[in-house]
Amino acid sequence: MSVETAPSEKEQEHWLRLALNNRSFLTGLVITALIAAMALISFVWTPYDVTDLVVANRMKTMSSEHLFGTDHFGRDIFSMIMVGARNSIAVAIVAVGVGMGIGVPLGCWAAARGGFIDETLMRFNDLIFAFPALLSAVMITAIFGPGAINAIIAIGIFNVPVFARVARAGALALWPREYVLAARAAGKGKALITLEHILPNIASMLLVQGTIQFALGILAEAGLSYLGLGAQPPMPSWGRMLFDAQTRMMVAPHLAIFPGLAIVITVLGLNLLGDGLRDVLDPRLRRER
């Protein structure tokens, strides 16, 4: 019986070659990298201070001075989109991290134990699914007030059952495998088998799912901010920018066009990256190629 080990150097080169030949992966990677770079740059530089209110410059259209124009307070929209990217990415990263950090151990535990524990955890997951991120945020906000932290909690809670289901499904498929049975025959416990054999072999599917949930986290954060439940003024947010623009669409459509495009392009890039990762990391697709 053979035990699966870490990918060899030859296999890693094969994966790299597949990634470089995958248009979806490359396109998603470039888009995601550009958005991430814009968010990182906003920590040290933006064309204008997003907290400066210059009423004399309110609702100016695109120009060399203001690349994307200005809003109804005279703030530079391009600078706001840069800072908004930082906030959206931060919320999505932490929320996905919370969901993965709690959901993956629960899913692996359920698969390893089975029986009553497995059934109980899965029914609890179904209960959480009945309360989507938006509804959870409304309930949390009613108790603790609106804010980015509460948005992270709401989105993170919704991500827990997603990762738990993915981890459980992947682990259940591996427990009957020969190398796992060999490890059990050698006297290894279920926890050690999970760490040494199960998690490394489901890491690729968790990575793909994490990319998908990251895109959904961006959308969820924008939706919560649109409803006033996410990041609060004066901190810019793409969703909040769309909310402020809805009553001025006929006068200044650029107020909604650019934050809307930022959301669409970011989510598109992440989805393309996730599809590309699935194509590269799925062993069945690798064999077909």
C-alpha positions in Angstrom: 0.0 0.0 0.0 1.3 3.4 -0.9 1.0 6.5 1.2 0.4 9.8 -0.6 3.1 12.3 0.0 3.8 15.9 -0.8 4.0 16.8 -4.5 7.4 16.2 -6.0 9.4 18.8 -7.8 8.2 17.4 -11.2 4.6 17.6 -10.2 5.1 21.2 -9.0 6.6 22.1 -12.3 3.6 20.4 -14.0 1.2 22.5 -11.9 3.1 25.7 -12.7 2.9 24.8 -16.4 -0.9 24.2 -16.2 -1.4 27.5 -14.3 0.6 29.5 -16.9 -1.5 27.9 -19.7 -4.8 28.5 -18.0 -6.3 31.8 -19.2 -9.0 31.9 -16.5 -6.3 31.5 -13.8 -4.0 34.1 -15.3 -6.8 36.6 -15.9 -8.2 36.2 -12.4 -4.7 36.4 -10.9 -3.9 39.7 -12.7 -7.2 41.3 -11.8 -7.0 40.2 -8.1 -3.3 41.3 -7.9 -4.2 44.8 -9.3 -7.1 45.2 -6.8 -4.9 44.0 -3.9 -2.1 46.4 -5.0 -4.5 49.3 -5.1 -5.7 48.5 -1.6 -2.2 48.2 -0.3 -1.1 51.5 -1.9 -4.1 53.2 -0.2 -2.4 52.6 3.2 0.4 55.0 2.2 -0.9 57.1 -0.6 -4.1 58.3 -2.3 -4.5 61.2 -4.7 -6.6 63.1 -2.2 -7.6 62.7 1.4 -10.9 60.9 1.5 -12.0 62.8 4.6 -11.5 66.3 3.0 -14.8 67.9 2.1 -14.5 70.5 -0.7 -18.0 71.6 -1.4 -16.8 73.8 -4.3 -15.7 70.7 -6.2 -18.9 68.7 -5.6 -20.1 66.3 -8.3 -17.4 67.2 -10.9 -17.1 64.8 -13.8 -13.9 63.0 -14.9 -10.9 65.2 -15.5 -7.1 65.1 -15.3 -7.5 66.6 -11.8 -10.1 64.0 -10.6 -9.8 60.8 -12.6 -13.2 59.5 -11.7 -14.8 62.8 -10.7 -16.0 63.9 -7.3 -19.0 63.0 -5.1 -21.7 65.3 -3.6 -19.2 66.3 -0.8 -16.4 67.1 -3.2 -14.4 64.0 -2.3 -12.3 62.4 -5.0 -14.0 59.2 -6.1 -10.8 57.4 -7.2 -9.3 57.9 -3.8 -12.5 56.6 -2.2 -12.5 53.5 -4.4 -8.9 52.8 -3.4 -9.7 53.0 0.3 -13.0 51.1 -0.2 -11.0 48.3 -1.8 -8.9 48.1 1.4 -12.0 47.9 3.6 -13.8 45.3 1.4 -10.8 43.1 1.2 -10.1 43.3 4.9 -13.6 42.4 5.8 -13.7 39.5 3.3 -10.3 38.1 4.4 -11.2 38.1 8.1 -14.7 36.7 7.5 -13.4 33.9 5.3 -10.6 33.2 7.8 -13.2 32.9 10.6 -15.3 30.6 8.5 -12.4 28.4 7.5 -10.8 28.4 11.0 -14.0 27.1 12.6 -15.7 25.2 9.8 -12.8 23.1 8.6 -12.0 21.6 12.0 -15.7 20.9 12.6 -16.1 19.2 9.2 -13.0 17.1 9.7 -14.2 16.1 13.2 -17.6 15.2 12.0 -16.1 13.0 9.3 -13.7 11.3 11.7 -16.2 10.6 14.4 -19.4 9.9 12.3 -22.6 8.7 13.9 -24.4 11.0 16.4 -21.7 13.8 16.3 -21.7 13.9 12.5 -25.5 14.1 12.3 -25.7 16.7 15.1 -23.1 19.0 13.5 -24.7 18.8 10.0 -28.1 19.6 11.4 -26.6 22.6 13.2 -25.0 23.7 9.9 -28.5 23.5 8.3 -29.8 25.8 11.1 -27.1 28.4 10.4 -27.8 28.2 6.7 -31.4 29.4 7.5 -29.9 32.7 8.6 -28.0 34.3 5.7 -25.3 36.9 6.3 -27.6 39.8 5.7 -30.2 38.6 8.2 -27.5 37.8 10.7 -26.0 41.3 10.3 -29.4 42.8 10.9 -29.8 40.9 14.2 -26.2 41.6 15.3 -26.6 45.3 14.5 -29.8 45.5 16.4 -27.9 44.3 19.5 -24.4 45.8 19.1 -24.9 48.6 16.5 -23.6 48.9 12.9 -20.0 48.6 12.0 -17.3 46.7 10.0 -16.7 44.3 13.0 -20.3 43.2 13.1 -20.3 42.7 9.3 -17.2 40.5 9.7 -19.0 38.4 12.4 -22.1 38.0 10.3 -20.3 37.0 7.2 -17.9 34.8 9.1 -20.7 32.9 10.8 -22.4 32.3 7.5 -19.1 30.9 6.1 -18.7 28.3 8.9 -21.2 25.7 7.6 -19.9 26.2 4.0 -16.4 25.2 4.9 -17.6 22.5 7.3 -19.6 20.8 4.5 -16.7 21.0 2.1 -14.2 19.6 4.6 -16.6 16.9 5.7 -17.3 15.8 2.1 -13.6 15.7 1.2 -12.6 13.9 4.4 -15.4 11.2 4.1 -14.1 10.4 0.6 -10.6 9.8 2.0 -11.2 7.8 5.2 -11.8 4.5 3.2 -8.6 5.0 1.2 -5.8 2.5 1.6 -3.1 4.8 2.9 -5.6 6.0 5.7 -6.4 2.4 6.6 -2.6 1.7 6.7 -2.1 4.6 9.1 -4.9 3.3 11.3 -3.4 -0.2 11.3 -0.1 1.4 12.3 -1.8 2.7 15.5 -2.3 6.4 14.5 -5.2 8.2 16.1 -7.9 9.9 14.1 -6.6 13.4 15.0 -3.1 12.6 13.8 -4.5 10.9 10.6 -6.5 14.0 10.0 -3.5 16.3 10.3 -1.1 14.2 8.4 -3.2 12.7 5.7 -6.7 14.2 5.4 -6.0 17.9 5.6 -3.1 17.9 3.1 -5.3 16.1 0.5 -8.3 18.3 0.9 -6.3 21.6 1.0 -6.8 22.2 -2.8 -10.6 22.0 -2.6 -10.5 24.2 0.5 -8.4 26.8 -1.3 -10.8 26.9 -4.3 -13.8 27.2 -1.9 -12.0 30.0 0.0 -11.5 31.9 -3.2 -15.2 31.6 -4.0 -16.3 32.6 -0.5 -13.9 35.6 -0.7 -15.8 36.8 -3.7 -19.1 36.3 -2.0 -17.6 38.1 1.1 -16.9 41.2 -1.1 -20.5 41.1 -2.3 -21.9 40.6 1.2 -19.8 43.5 2.6 -21.0 45.8 -0.2 -24.6 44.8 0.4 -24.3 45.3 4.2 -22.6 48.7 3.6 -25.4 49.7 1.2 -27.9 49.1 3.9 -25.8 51.1 6.4 -24.7 48.0 8.4 -21.1 47.9 7.3 -18.2 50.4 7.5 -19.5 53.7 8.8 -18.8 57.2 7.5 -16.4 58.9 7.0 -14.7 55.6 6.0 -15.5 55.0 2.4 -17.1 51.7 1.3 -18.2 50.6 -2.2 -21.6 49.7 -1.0 -22.1 53.0 0.8 -21.0 54.9 -2.3 -23.7 53.1 -4.3 -26.3 54.0 -1.7 -25.3 57.7 -1.7 -25.4 57.7 -5.5 -28.9 56.2 -6.0 -30.7 59.6 -5.7 -28.2 61.3 -8.0 -28.1 58.9 -10.9 -29.6 61.3 -13.4 -27.4 64.2 -12.4 -24.1 62.4 -11.8 -24.1 58.8 -13.0 -20.4 58.5 -12.4 -21.1 58.3 -8.7 -22.6 54.8 -9.2 -20.7 53.6 -12.2 -17.2 53.5 -10.8 -17.9 51.8 -7.4 -20.3 49.4 -9.2 -17.5 48.6 -11.7 -15.1 48.1 -8.8 -17.4 45.5 -7.3 -18.0 43.7 -10.6 -14.4 43.6 -11.6 -13.2 42.4 -8.2 -15.8 39.6 -8.0 -15.2 38.6 -11.6 -11.4 38.4 -11.0 -11.9 36.2 -7.9 -14.3 33.9 -9.7 -12.0 33.5 -12.6 -9.1 32.8 -10.1 -11.2 30.2 -8.4 -12.2 28.5 -11.6 -8.5 28.5 -12.7 -7.4 27.0 -9.4 -10.0 24.3 -9.7 -8.8 23.4 -13.2 -5.1 23.3 -12.1 -5.5 21.5 -8.8 -8.2 19.0 -9.7 -6.3 15.7 -10.3 -9.0 14.4 -12.7 -8.6 17.5 -14.9 -4.8 17.2 -14.7 -5.1 13.6 -16.1 -7.4 14.8 -18.9 -4.7 17.3 -19.9 
